[in-house]
């Protein structure tokens, strides 16, 4: 079960990776929407969840959700942003199975949200 993390900020990718790996999850990262989409296109069956930055150069997290779901219909996605995320920022077509996480987030917030979405049992660290 692999979680895809797409964020143009390296520190966020590293932090999210460490948090989720400590919780027993496998992760893969991409530094741009285009690279994240390439990873999904190469092996869509691997990914069970995507964590995406809302604002990235080139393609927003919202647009990336649409593209990822062309390869993996209905995949749960977490949109994350340092700016407040409003319900109106996300169109109705992608709202199902889309979750929000405000940056900066605490390790426990990310872990609990991901475990809740995937229905996994917490791993004691």
N, C-alpha and C positions, 0 to 999 in steps of 0.2 A: 504494500500500500504506500504509494509515493505522493507526497505533497509538492506541488510546483509553487515556487516562490518567485514572483516577478516584480522587481523593484529597481529603479535606476540608481538608488543609493546603496552602495556596497555595505555600509554599516547595518542597514536594515536587513539585507539578505543574510549577512553573517549572524546577526542577532537572532532572527527568526529560525535559521537553520540550527543554531546551537540549542535554542529552546525546544524545538520539536524533536531533535535527535535525542536530547536528554529524556524526553517523554517516550522514547522508543520508536519514533517514526523515521521513515526514510524521506529525504528531501532532495530536490533538484532545484537549482536556481538559474535565473536568467536576468541579465542586466537591462533588457529592453523588451517591449511588447513583441517586436519582430523575432527576437531570439526565443522568447517563451513560446510563441506560436510555432516556430520551427521545431522545438522539442516535442510539442504536442503532436504535430503532423508526423514526425518520425516514428513515434511510438505511443499512440493515444491510449492503449489499454493499460499502460503503467500508472496513469494519474487518476487519483480518486478525489482530489481537492486541489483548488488553485487559490493562492493568496496573491492578490494583485494590488499594486499601487493605483490609486484613482487617477493621479495626474502624472503622466510620463510623456516625454517627447515623442512625436510621431503618431502614436495610437494610445488613446486613453484606456484606462482599465475597463471602463464600460464597453468600449468597442472591442477590446480584447476578449471579454467574456463572450460576446456574440461569435467571434471567430473560433474560440476554443470549443464552444458548444456545437459548432458545425462538425467537429471531429468527435466530441464526446458529449452527446446530447444530455442535458440536465445535470452536468457535473456541478457539484456545489462550489461556489466561489465566495471568497471573502474579499471585499473591497476595503482597503485601508488608506487612510489619509491623515496628514497633519492638520488639515483644515476640516472644519465641520462638514459632515456629509448629510445632506438633506434627502428625504425620500424623493423629492422632485429631481434630484441629480441622476436618478436611475429610471429609465423608461420601463413601462409595464411589461414589455416583452422579456426582460431579463430579471425581473424581480423574484420570480420563483427560484428558490434555492440560492439566493444571493444574500449574503450577510455583510455586516459592517463592523469594522474595528477601528477605533480612533487611535492614531499615533500621538504621542508615544504610548505604547501599551506595556503592561506588566507581563512578565513571563507566564504567570498563572492565568491571566486573561486569555492570552493566545492559546495556551495549552487546553484550557477548559472549553473554549469555543470550538477548537478543532476536534477534540474528543467528543463533544456533544454532536457535532455535525456528522462525524464518521461513526458514531455509536461505539467507540472503543473504550476499553477499560483503562482508567488511569494507571500509569506505571509509577511505582515508588522509586524515588531518586535518592 
